[in-house]
Amino acid sequence: HYYPISVPLAKRLVRLPNICGFKQGGPQPAATIRLRETIGSDLVVSVADENPWLHNVSVFGDQWLLNFCPHLYQVPGYLPVHDYTQAALAGDYNKAVAIARELNGVRAVHAKWITGYGGGNSRLPSHEQKIWMEMIGMKGGGVRAPCTRMTAENEQQLRADLEATGLPAKARAAATSDAPETTRRSRTSFSAAARSSFRSSRRGSEPRDRPSRRTSASPA
């Protein structure tokens, strides 16, 4: 069960000087939209889900995607989240939609093995994420208790599903080429302007006579 932070409670939290952020415990878009409408001038709202990111940055003007999907969906030389974000910020929505649509296959694998897979049996998909990371050239590492490894059959299926998207092939191709610029760019999916905006939103970075902005992260 989810218990979203109500608007009255959010207004109280905003006024507390020792609160620099809070996490909205609910996936319903309506709860996040209410926060934007009522305290959006005091908070920087981030929905921790890549799926609605293009809509949120284009329609609601969201500044940050606080989520692990960009590092699972991108490899050096192939930065679709970065590229469709930049296109949306530039007002080229046709281009942004076209690039974002390319990720549907990867999103489906993510929904099957990471977002959806653990829901029914309360499994934490730590091993799944580590396998994914290793398949695109990162270091996943071992699985620590109480998390458990996937079964051999499921691991084989995950590897086949992800391989079918072409993302691991792109990672292998990038590993054989010298691409320092694309490697550097792959560390972020957002513009310098957005980074600057976030830095200025941190409590204490603005003049004392102006209300500070705080970050509220709302899960998918």
N, C-alpha and C positions, 0 to 999 in steps of 0.2 A: 504494500500500500504506500502511496505517496501523500505527503502532507505539505502542499505548497505554502510558501510564506505569503500570508495575506497582504493586501495593500496597506491596511493600518499598521501591521507589524513592520512592514518594510519601511514605512515612513518613520517609525520610532527608531529602527536600526540606523537609518541614515543620519539621525541627529546625535548618535552616540559617538564621541570623539575617538574612542578606542576601537571602533569597527571600521575596517578598511575594505571589507568585502563579505559576501555571504553566498552560499550556494542554494539555489532554488530546488527543492526536492520534489520535482514533479515534471513529467514529460508533456503535459498539456500545453499547446501553444497559447491558449487563452490566458493562462496564468502569467506567462511572460509578456504578452501583449498588454495586459493590465498594468504590469510594472512599468513598461515603456511609457504608457500614456500618463501615468500619475507621478512617477518619480524619475522619468528618463532624463530630466535635466540635472539630476544629482547623481545618477549612476551610469556606468558604462556596462551595458548588458551584453553578455555573450552566451549564445546557445551552443552547448557542447555537442554539436552534431554537424557533420559536414553536409548531410543531405539538404537541409534548408538554408545553407550558408549563402548561396547565390541569391535566393529570395530575400534573406535578411539583410544582406549588404546593399541590395538594389532598392528594396522597398523601405526598410526600416533604418538604413544607414548604419548598420552594425559595423564596429571597427575591428573586432577581434573574434577569431575562431579558436577558443581555448579547448583543443581537442587533439587526440593523437592521430587522427586520420591523415593529415597532410604528410606525416613521415611514413605512413604505410602505403599511400597512394602514389608517391612521387619518387623518382630516382634521378640522379644527375643526367641532365639533358632532356628529361621529360618531367615537366612541372605543371601539370594541368590545373591544380588548385591555385597555384600562383598565377597562372596565365589567365584563367577565367575571372579571377578576382581583379586583376589589373584591367581586363577588358570591361568589367562591370563598373569599376571606378572611373574609367574613361568614358562611360556612357555608351559603349558599343555592346548592347545587350544581345544582339543576334550572335555575335562572335562568342560572347560569354556563354550563352546557352549551348552553342555548338560544341565548345570545348568541354563544358560540364557534362554533356550527354555522353562523351567518350568514356566517362568513368562508370557508366551503368554496370558494366560487367564486373568491375572490381568491387563496386558497392554490393552487388549481389553476393559475391563470395564473402565479403565482410558481414553481411546480414546473416548468411547461413552459418558461419563458423564462429563469429565473434559476438555480434549483437544478439542474434536470435538463438544460437546454439546453446548458450548457458541458461536461458530463461526457464525452460521446463524442468531441469534437474538441478538447478542452483550451481551449476559448474562455473567456475571462474576460468575464462579462456586464456590463461597466462601462457600455457604452452603453445596454443594456437598463434598468439601474437609473436612469440619468439620464433616459431617456424617461419612465419610470414617475413619477419625481419631478416632472418638468415637467407631466405630465398631472394631477397632484393639487395643483398650485399652488406647488411649490418650484422652486428653481433647480438644474438638473442640471449645466449647464456643458458644456464640450467634452470630447472623449475624447483622452487623451494616449497617445502611443506607450509601450510596444508594444501597448497595447490598440487595437482597431479598431472602426469603426462597424458597425452591422448593415447587411445589404443592405436596399434599399428595400422589397423584398417582405416580408421578415421584420419590418421596422419597421411596415409597414402592418398586418400580422397581429397583432403585439403590441398595437398601438393599438386594434384592433378587439376583441381578447380582453379587454383591460382595460376598455374602454368598456362592454362587455356586462355587467360586474359591477355597474355603477352607481356605483362609487367616484369616478371623475372628475366625474360629475354632482353628487355630494354636495359635492365640493371647489368646483365652480363656484358652487353655491348658497351655500356658506359665504362665498365671496369677495364676493358681492353683498350680504351682510348684515353688520351690525356685531355681532361676537361676541367681544369681548375675553376673556371668561371662558373660553369653550371653546377659544380659541386658546391661552390660558395653560395650560389643562389638557392640551392635546394634546402638550405638551412632555414629559410623563411618563406612564407607564402604571401606576405603582405608588404605594402609600400612603406617607404621611409616616413611618409606623412602619417600613416596609421601608427607606426612605432612611436613617432614623436608625440602623437595625440595621447597614446597610452602613458608615456612617461609623464606627460603633464597632468595626467589624471590621478597619479599617485598622491596620496595624502601627504601634505607638507610641501609639495613642489609648486604650489600656487601661492600668491600673496595672501596674507592673513585676512584681508578684507574681502576675499572672494571665497565662496563655498567650494570645498574640495570635492572632487568627483571620485566615486569609489566603484569598484568592479563587482558586478553580480553575475555569477556564472550559473546558467540554467541548463540542466541536462536535457538530452533529447527526450 
